[in-house]
Amino acid sequence: MRAVIQRVSRASVSVDGNVVSEIGIGLVVLVGVGRDDGPTDAAYLASKVQGLRVFRDDEGRMNRSMADVGGATLVISQFTLFGDVRKGRRPSFVDAAEPERARELYASVVDELKKLGVPVETGVFQADMAVSLVNDGPVTILIDTRHM
């Protein structure tokens, strides 16, 4: 499982021109599910996201978590995180999970975050989404469960 996490001051996702989810301060989490991923990967990813200390403390250091700042997450499925461009110019997605398996594990990440007490908003799985965000910092973190 791969995730690109961005610290934001606000973010939203729209489908067909209609805002379906939005958050204020928090994290946008783009989640890609790989063919070999399972529930352990989803739980690990959720735990990491919940505990990330990427928000500024009073001294300006990244030392606070979402819980410390009252933040939320906007979790969006992003199969293109498994695009492989080592050969040619067109990405290959052979390492991405099949849609039904990806949907299941994406939902598992969302459920695990909720169990951890994180306020969660989501995109729409397999929809053509327009994501709008203000990356605060900018701060962007990559998590790949294959390297845990």
N, C-alpha and C positions, 0 to 999 in steps of 0.2 A: 504494500500500500504506500502511496506517495501522497504527500500533502504540501501545498504551498500555503503558508500562513502569513497574512499581512495584518499588522496593527493598524487600525483605522479609527478615525474620529467619527466617521459615519459611512454607511454602505447600504446599498439596496440592490435588488434583483427584479427585473421586469420580464414578463413574457407577453408577447403581442402588444407591447406598449403599456401594459398595466403592471404597476408595482405589486409584486406578490409577497415580498418580504423586505424588511429594512431593520437596521440596528443603528444605534448611536455608537459610543465608544466601545471598542471590542476588537474581535478578530474575525477576518474573513478567512475561511478555511476551504481551499479548493482541494477536493479529495479524488484521487485516482485509484481505482482498484485493479490489482494485477491478477493474472490467471492463477497464481499460486497462493493468493492471500486467503486468510480465514478469520474466524472470530477473535483469535488471539491478537492478530494485527489490528483489528478494529478497536479492541479494548486498550491496547498499548497506545494507539494514536490518540484516542479520546483522553487517556490519562495524561499524556504529554501536553496536549492542547490545554487541558484544564489547569495544569500546574505551571505553564510557561510564565516566567517572570520577565516580561518584555515591556512593562509599563513603567514610566518614570516615577521614582520616589522623590522626596522633598529635595534631595541633592542632585537630581537630574540623572541618576543611574537607573538602568533597567533592572528593577528590583521588586516590582509588584506584579501580582497575577491579576487575572480578570476579576476574581472574587474581591481582591483588595480595592479595585477601582469601580466595582459595580458594572462590569462590562458584560457583553453578550457575544455570541458567535453567530455568524451567517455561514452555514455549511452548504457548499455547492458541489455537485458531482462534476468531475472534470476528467473524462477518460483520456483526453489528449495528453495528460501527464505521462502516459505510457507510450507516446509517439517516439519511435526510434528513427533517427535520420542519419545513422552512420553510413547507410548505403543509399545513394541517390539523393533526390531532393524532396521526394514525397514521403511523408511519415508512414511508417508501418506500425500498426496497432496490434500485432500478433501477441504481445505480452499483456494486453489489457484483458480483463475478465469479460466473459459473455454478459450481455445486459442483465439477465435475471439474477445472476450471481453478484454482479456489481451492485444492483439495486438492493439486494439483501444485505450486503456488507456496508454499503453507504448508510442504509437505515440503522444498522447496528452501531455505527459510529455516532449517529445522532442520538440513539437510545442511550448509549453509554455516557455521552456528555450530559444528557438530562439526568441520569442516575447520579452523576457526580455533582448535580446542583447547578449546572451551567445553563443560563437562559439560551435557548437555541431557536434560530429561524433557519429556514432552508430555501434552496432553490427548488426547481421542479425537475425531477429526474428525466433525462433524455429530451428536455425541451430546449429550444433555441432561446437562450437567455441573454439579456443585456445586463451586465454587472456594472454598477457605478459605485466608486469608492474614493475616499480620501485617505491615502496611505499616510499615516502619521509617522514621520521620522525622516525618510521612509524606513520602515522596519519590515523585512521580508525574511522568513525562515523556511527552510526546506526540511521535511522529515521524510525519511524513506525507511520503512519498517524492515526492509531487507538488510539494513545495516544496524539493527538493534542488538 
